């Protein structure tokens, strides 16, 4: 008999906790294997903590991790993986956009294929704007074009991972983890599982556009050095343009086909162009230096305040 854990990060999800637990519990109760649910409360400031404590008090197969503050979705998932002792783990969001009813099918596919990872690919995304769907598609394709690692497109964190992948993930000490990227990076046998993503059950998304953009930039910088090469290429192009302009204005002054000495527009445009190139290059370098700064500090990804139903 295998031990299975369902890892569920939560942040201000009081509107969906009860329904999420009910649906997930119905699914895991039908499984022949020993199954537990691990909720990670990511520093919620609504009634999420109290609701999870009530559930854990009534159901000892439910484990709860309360983080000391909001560390972010990826840190919460990391806490769940780090504190999971199961043979198989399923990562799923609490908002029910990823239906827990698919878990038995994922387990069957994993058993049939002897796969280490079952990653869920969205055939559709209900309840999301056209802009969000388009930006998500572009994000994965840009990531694949710029990263040294190949990522499956149209996926999220909804996936099944086995003990081998869990152990390798726990060895990774980097901060600012992009979990779906790291799971792709560790390799092993990874199989897609296609499904229809549902609309959010209740509440509001925790990933507005600004947060999505910041998350995407961090993922790109952690998995690719191409922005540095791109900045260098832009700088090299700017130098070529500068040389061409210098030759053009010099010959124009000699042969009289340019009146650059009486105009200031070309000078202003040249200064703006080269200044912009320098700022872009410095900005890209600054982002990578910021990542190095975070890594050197070596702070933990999260801090656990208290737990429920974990054996000390």
N, C-alpha and C positions, 0 to 999 in steps of 0.2 A: 504494500500500500504506500502510495506517495503522499507527501505532505504538500499542500497547495496553499499559497497565501495570495490574497487579493489586496493590493496596495492602493489606497485611496487618499490622495492629498486633498485637504480642505482649507479654504480661506473665506470666512464670512459666508457660509453656506447654510445658515439656519433654515432657509426656505425649502431646501431639498434634502436635508440630512435624513429625516424620517422615511421619506419615500425611497430614497436611495438605498438605505439599509434594508428596507422591506423587500425590494426587488432583488438586491444582491443576495440577501439571506435565503430567499426562495430558491435561487439558482444554486448556491453552494450546498444547500441542504440536500439537493437531489444528486449530488456527486458521490461516487462510491469511495472517494479518497478523503482523508482527513483535511479539512479546509478551515482556514481562519481568515478574518478580515483585519487588516491593519490600517487604521485611520491615522493620518498625520494632520494635526491641527496646526496650521502655519501662522500662529499668532493672531487668530481671529479676535475681533473686538465686538462681535455680536454674541448671540446665544449658542454658537457652534460648540464651544467647549462644554457647556452644561449638558447639551443634548448628547454629545458623544460619551460623556461620563455616565449618563443615564443608561445608554445602550450597553456600555461595557459592564455596568453593574448587573444588568439582567442577563447578559449573554457573555459567558466566559470565553467563547471562541472569538470574541472581538477584542483586539488589542488597540490601544490608543496611545499615541505619542503627542504630547503637547510641547511645541517649541516655545522658547522664551520670548520670541517676537516674530514678526513676519520676515522670513528670510527669502521668500520667493518660491515659486512652484517647483523649480528644478532642485532646489535645496530640500524641499519637503519630500519629493520623490526619492532623492538620495538618502534621506533619513530612513525612509521605509525599506529601501533595498539593503542598507547597511545593517538594519536590525531585523532582517528576515532570515529565518533558519529553515525555510521550506525547500523542497526539491524543485518546485516550480513556482514562479511568481507572475501574477498578472497585474500590470499597471493600468489603472482606469481612473477617469475623472469622476467626481461625485455628481456632476450636473446631469448625468444620464444621456448626454449626447452620444456616448459610446455605450451601447446597450449591454448590460451584464448578461443578458440571455444568450449572448454569443459565446460566453466562456466555455460551455461544453463542446461546441463545435471547434473552438481553438484547441482545446485539449485533445480532441480526437485527431485533428490534423497534425498536432505535434507528435502524437503517438504513431500515426501512420508514417510520417516522414522522418521520424527520429531526429527532429529538428531541435536546434538549441534556441532558436528565436522564431516566434511567429509574430510578424509585424503586420498591423492592420492598415489596409489601404482604403481610403475613402472613395467610393464610387460617386457619392453625392454628399452635399453638406447642407442639410435642411436648417432653416431659420437663420442663415447668415447672408449678409449683403453681397451683392455682385462684386463690390470692391474688395471685400475681405477674401472672397473665393479667388479672385484674380490675383491679388497680392500674394496669397499663399502659393498658388501655382508658380508665379514668377520667382518667389523666394527659393523654392526647392530646385528650380532649374538653374538659377544663378549660383546657388551653393554647389551644385554638381559641376558647373563650368569652371569654378574657381578653386575648389577644394581638391586635395590629393586623395580624399576618400570618396567613394561612390555612395550616395545616399538614395534610398528608395523615395520616390516622389509621392506627394499627397498622403503623407503619413503623419501621425502625431506620436504621443507617448503611449497610446493604447497598444499594448503588446504583451506577449508571454515570453519569459526568459527562464532558462533552466539554471540549475545550480552551478554549472561550469561558468556560465556568463555572469551570474551573480558574484561568484568568487573573483573573477577577473575584474569586474567593475569595482569591487571593493578594494582592489589593489591600486586603483587610479587615485592619485593624491592631488591632482590639479583642482583648482577652484573655478568657480563660474561655469560649472558643468553644463554642457548641452547634451542631455542624456540620450536622445535618439541618435545623435551623431556618434557618441561614444560607443553605444551598443553596436552600431554599424562598424565602427573602427575595430572592435575586438574580434570580429570575424566569426568563424564557425559556420554552421549550416543555418541559414536564415530563409524562411519561407513566407511569402505574402498571403494574407487573408483578406479578401475583399468584402466590404460591407457598406450599408447605407447609414450615413451618420445622421442622427436625429436632431431635432431642435432641442435647445436647452429646456429642461423641465420647469425651472422657475429661477428667479433671481437674474442678476446681470453678469455679463461676461467679465472675467478678471484680466482679459487681454485686450484693452482698447488699442487703437492704432499706434499711439505713442509708445506703449509698452511693447507691442509687437515689433516695432521698428528697432527699439533698443535691444530686444532679444535676438532679432535677426542679425544685427551688426555684431553683437558679441559672438554669436555662433560662427559667423564668417571669419572673424579675426582669430578665433581659437583654432579653426581648422584650415586656414589658408594663409600663405605668405604672399599671395598674388597681389593684394592691395599695395604692398611695398614695391613690387615690380611695376605695377601700374603707375604708381606715383613717380618712379624713376623714369618710366617711358614718357610720361607727361612732361617731366622736367627736361628730358632730352629733346623732345619735340619743341618745347619752348625755346631752347637754345638754338635749334635750327632755324626756327622762325625769326629769332632775334638776329642771327647772322644774315639771313636773307634780307630782312628789313634794313640792316646796316649797310649791306652792299647796295641795295636799291637806292637808299637815300644818298649814299656817297656818289654813285654813278649819276644820279639825277642832278646832283649839285654840279658835277663836272660837265655833263652834257646838256644841262638845262631842261630836262623833261620833268623835273620835280621842283616844287617850290616849298620843300619841307622847312627851309629856314624861316619862312614867314608864318607857318602854321603850327599850332600847338596840339591839334586833335590827334595826330599820329603819336606824339610823345605821350599824351595822356592815356591813349588806348594801350600803348606798349607797356607803360608803367602798371596799369590795371591788370593786364594779362600776366605779366611776370610776377606781380604781387600775388595774384590769385593762385598761380602755380605753386609759389613758395608756401602759401598758407595751406593749400591742400596737402602738400608733401609733409609739412610740419605737423599737420593735424593727424595724418595717417601714422606717422612715427609716434606721435603722442599717444594714440590709442594703444599701440603695441607696448610702449613704455608703461602705460597704465596697467596693462595686463601683467607685465613683469613685476610691477610694484605690488600688485595684489598677491601674486604668487610668492614673492619674497617674504611678505608679512606672515604667510602661512597660517592665517586664521582659519578656524574650522568653518565648514559650510553652514553649520547650524549648531544651536545649543538646545539641548533637551531640558525642559523645565521639570516635567514629571511624566510618568507613564501609567497605563492601566493594564492589568492582566499579563504583564511580562514577568517571567520568573527571574528573580534576582540572581 
